[in-house]
Amino acid sequence: MKILVIGGTGTIGKRIVEHFSKNHQVISAGRSSEDYKIDIADTKSIKRLFKKIKKSGKVDAIICAAGEAKWAPLKDLSETDFHIGLRSKLMGQVNIVRYGHKCLKRKGSITLTTGILADDPVYQTTSAAMVNGGIHSFVKAAAIEMRKKIRVNVVSSGVVMDAYHKYESYFPGHPPIPMDKMVLGYQRSVCGRVTGEIIRIYS
Ligand SMILES: NC(=O)c1ccc[n+]([C@@H]2O[C@H](COP(=O)([O-])OP(=O)(O)OC[C@H]3O[C@@H](n4cnc5c(N)ncnc54)[C@H](OP(=O)(O)O)[C@@H]3O)[C@@H](O)[C@H]2O)c1
């Protein structure tokens, strides 16, 4: 398969790239990529990359492991702060689904990324939790309407082992998710038959 990984240099993305590269052709994209530059908060940039990929040969799967949201206590979050998550993690991933079919082969798949905050939020995460929950509902509804038999799923994991040192204090009592277990969520979405699924990996 030919697989596009948006956010392929990140903590989660690089493990996805490493995993799928064993048996598939993987393209890694992100804001700092030279060949496959994309800013998911910018719709024009999404369209530009998908057009370029369509020209050079459609892909079988798109995985997005990118998207930001501001973390702060609810009382300190401005409307502008909320818009960071809405523009990047929410609409960025919604637009990947809206425009992704252009560079996807028939029966291809799109896999998005959210996180445990949708179901089990912690202090300072109202914006991130809201965006994650929105993506979960979007995926369930979008799967019904996908063209060309394209499947769409979302992987929602707990704090991953490689980032545990950074987030441990925010998630008291949450078990870190081993990286190979997290990657299996993407494997299930890309290589399985499921669609409209929220693939939860919380323990
Ligand atoms: N870390 C965790 O424990 C965890 C658990 C569950 C869910 N998540 C979610 O998974 C996603 C990735 O997390 P991570 O920890 O791997 O983050 P990360 O280490 O900061 O990596 C983010 C990746 O996405 C790219 N990126 C960031 N913003 C982008 C944008 N606007 N457009 C295109 N690419 C962009 C970055 O590359 P460039 O800077 O080059 O663009 C990088 O490759 C996030 O949405 C996060 O909320 C994380």
The ligand as an SDF file (V2000), in Angstrom:
LIG
                    3D

 48 52  0  0  0  0  0  0  0  0999 V2000
    1.2410   12.3720   22.8110 N   0  0  0  0  0  0  0  0  0  0  0  0
    0.2090   11.6720   23.3010 C   0  0  0  0  0  0  0  0  0  0  0  0
    0.3270   11.0110   24.3460 O   0  0  0  0  0  0  0  0  0  0  0  0
   -1.0940   11.6740   22.5810 C   0  0  0  0  0  0  0  0  0  0  0  0
   -2.0790   10.7680   22.9650 C   0  0  0  0  0  0  0  0  0  0  0  0
   -3.2920   10.7580   22.2720 C   0  0  0  0  0  0  0  0  0  0  0  0
   -3.5100   11.6400   21.2450 C   0  0  0  0  0  0  0  0  0  0  0  0
   -2.5450   12.5290   20.8930 N   0  0  0  0  0  0  0  0  0  0  0  0
   -2.8040   13.4310   19.7820 C   0  0  0  0  0  0  0  0  0  0  0  0
   -2.0680   12.9700   18.6790 O   0  0  0  0  0  0  0  0  0  0  0  0
   -1.6480   14.0590   17.8620 C   0  0  0  0  0  0  0  0  0  0  0  0
   -0.1410   13.9910   17.7060 C   0  0  0  0  0  0  0  0  0  0  0  0
    0.4420   14.0420   18.9950 O   0  0  0  0  0  0  0  0  0  0  0  0
    2.0220   13.9630   19.1960 P   0  0  0  0  0  0  0  0  0  0  0  0
    2.2610   13.8120   20.6560 O   0  0  0  0  0  0  0  0  0  0  0  0
    2.6210   12.9700   18.2670 O   0  0  0  0  0  0  0  0  0  0  0  0
    2.4550   15.4440   18.7590 O   0  0  0  0  0  0  0  0  0  0  0  0
    3.8840   15.9890   18.3370 P   0  0  0  0  0  0  0  0  0  0  0  0
    4.9720   15.1270   18.8850 O   0  0  0  0  0  0  0  0  0  0  0  0
    3.8840   17.4370   18.6970 O   0  0  0  0  0  0  0  0  0  0  0  0
    3.9120   15.8490   16.7460 O   0  0  0  0  0  0  0  0  0  0  0  0
    3.0040   16.5210   15.9430 C   0  0  0  0  0  0  0  0  0  0  0  0
    3.2680   16.1860   14.4970 C   0  0  0  0  0  0  0  0  0  0  0  0
    2.2830   16.8260   13.7010 O   0  0  0  0  0  0  0  0  0  0  0  0
    2.8770   17.7990   12.8320 C   0  0  0  0  0  0  0  0  0  0  0  0
    1.9820   18.9710   12.8840 N   0  0  0  0  0  0  0  0  0  0  0  0
    1.6670   19.7190   13.9650 C   0  0  0  0  0  0  0  0  0  0  0  0
    0.7880   20.6830   13.6170 N   0  0  0  0  0  0  0  0  0  0  0  0
    0.5520   20.5290   12.2870 C   0  0  0  0  0  0  0  0  0  0  0  0
   -0.2480   21.2140   11.3610 C   0  0  0  0  0  0  0  0  0  0  0  0
   -0.9770   22.2780   11.7100 N   0  0  0  0  0  0  0  0  0  0  0  0
   -0.2680   20.7790   10.0870 N   0  0  0  0  0  0  0  0  0  0  0  0
    0.4640   19.7040    9.7000 C   0  0  0  0  0  0  0  0  0  0  0  0
    1.2460   19.0160   10.5480 N   0  0  0  0  0  0  0  0  0  0  0  0
    1.2950   19.4280   11.8200 C   0  0  0  0  0  0  0  0  0  0  0  0
    4.2760   18.0470   13.3960 C   0  0  0  0  0  0  0  0  0  0  0  0
    5.2260   18.3490   12.3790 O   0  0  0  0  0  0  0  0  0  0  0  0
    5.4890   19.8630   11.8960 P   0  0  0  0  0  0  0  0  0  0  0  0
    5.7890   20.6490   13.1420 O   0  0  0  0  0  0  0  0  0  0  0  0
    6.6040   19.7320   10.9300 O   0  0  0  0  0  0  0  0  0  0  0  0
    4.2250   20.2980   11.2480 O   0  0  0  0  0  0  0  0  0  0  0  0
    4.6100   16.6670   13.9670 C   0  0  0  0  0  0  0  0  0  0  0  0
    5.0390   15.7990   12.9320 O   0  0  0  0  0  0  0  0  0  0  0  0
   -2.1320   15.3190   18.5760 C   0  0  0  0  0  0  0  0  0  0  0  0
   -3.3310   15.7440   18.0010 O   0  0  0  0  0  0  0  0  0  0  0  0
   -2.3560   14.8620   19.9970 C   0  0  0  0  0  0  0  0  0  0  0  0
   -3.3610   15.6000   20.6510 O   0  0  0  0  0  0  0  0  0  0  0  0
   -1.3380   12.5530   21.5240 C   0  0  0  0  0  0  0  0  0  0  0  0
  1  2  1  0
  2  3  2  0
  2  4  1  0
  4  5  1  0
  4 48  2  0
  5  6  2  0
  6  7  1  0
  7  8  2  0
  8  9  1  0
  8 48  1  0
  9 10  1  0
  9 46  1  0
 10 11  1  0
 11 12  1  0
 11 44  1  0
 12 13  1  0
 13 14  1  0
 14 15  2  0
 14 16  1  0
 14 17  1  0
 17 18  1  0
 18 19  2  0
 18 20  1  0
 18 21  1  0
 21 22  1  0
 22 23  1  0
 23 24  1  0
 23 42  1  0
 24 25  1  0
 25 26  1  0
 25 36  1  0
 26 27  1  0
 26 35  1  0
 27 28  2  0
 28 29  1  0
 29 30  1  0
 29 35  2  0
 30 31  1  0
 30 32  2  0
 32 33  1  0
 33 34  2  0
 34 35  1  0
 36 37  1  0
 36 42  1  0
 37 38  1  0
 38 39  2  0
 38 40  1  0
 38 41  1  0
 42 43  1  0
 44 45  1  0
 44 46  1  0
 46 47  1  0
M  CHG  2   8   1  16  -1
M  END
$$$$
